[in-house]
């Protein structure tokens, strides 16, 4: 029972710390116009990314994209044969990293 009381006490302490820090952060944010603008931009871009992610998921060429991502995850300098035409190197780039993140959400 004593152990449970200690856990409950720690939980209350941590909740108080979180609340105090949240209040402080909100105050700092409200005073920084550049930070507010950046946060608004992040929110807008996340909405756009969510819409793009949905479009990608329903694309007819999603299997090819998944194959590129699969190979890219396995080797930083992978390559893929595209429609029997030839081999295309696919280095890990920020774009490929983003694609990997998109497909991890599935």
N, C-alpha and C positions, 0 to 999 in steps of 0.2 A: 504494500500500500504506500509506503514511504517513497518508493521509487516512482510510482505513478504521480504522487504529489509533486515530486521534483520535476517530472516531465511536464506536468500542467503549469508549473511555475515558469519553467523555461519557455514554454509555448506562449504564455502571456507576455513575458519579457520580449520575446522576439516579435510578437505582434505589435507591441508598443514601438519597438525600434523601426519596424517596417512603416508603420503609420507616420512616425516622426520624420523619417527620411523621405517618404512620399510627399509629405507636406513641404519639406524643404526643397525638393527637386521641382515641384510644381511652382513654387515661388520663384526659383531661379529661372525656370523656363519662361514664366510670364514676363520676366524683366528683360529677356534677350530676344529681340525681334528677329535676328538672323537665325537663331535656333528654331524659333516658331516657324519661320518660312521653310527651313530645311525639313522640319518634321511634317509640315503640310505636303511638301514635295514627296517625301518618303511615302506618305499615305496614298497620294495620288498615283505614284508609280507602282505601289503594291496592288492597287485596284487594276491598273493596266496589265500588270504581270499575271494576275489571276485570270483575267479575260484571255490573255494570250495563251496561258497554260491550258485552258479549256479548249481553245481552238486547236492547239497542237495535239491534244489527246484524241480529238475526233478526226484528225487528218488521215487521209488514205495512205500516206507515206510514213505513218508512225512506226511501222516495223523497221524501216530503214534507219530512222532516227534512233530507235532503241538499240539497234545493232551497233551504230556508231558510238553510242554512249557506253554500251557494254564493252566494246573493244577499247575505248578510251580509258575506262576505269581500270582495265587490266594492264595497260601498258601506256606510258606517257607518249610514246612515239609509235602508236599503232597505225594500221592502215586497213582499208576496207575495199573490197572489190565492188564497184558500183555498176549494177546492171550488166555485168559481163564486159564492160567497156575497158576497164583498167583499174589499177590500184591507186587509191587516193590516200595520202598520208593524213592522219588526223592528230596533230599535237594537242595536248591539253591547253586550252585557252580559256579565258573567262567565259566565253560563250559556251564552250563545251561543259565547263563546270556548272553553269546555270542550267543547261539541259539535264545534267545529271541530277541536280536538285529537283527539277520539275518532275522527273520520272521517279524519284524516291518518294514523292507524295502519293503515288498511285496506291 
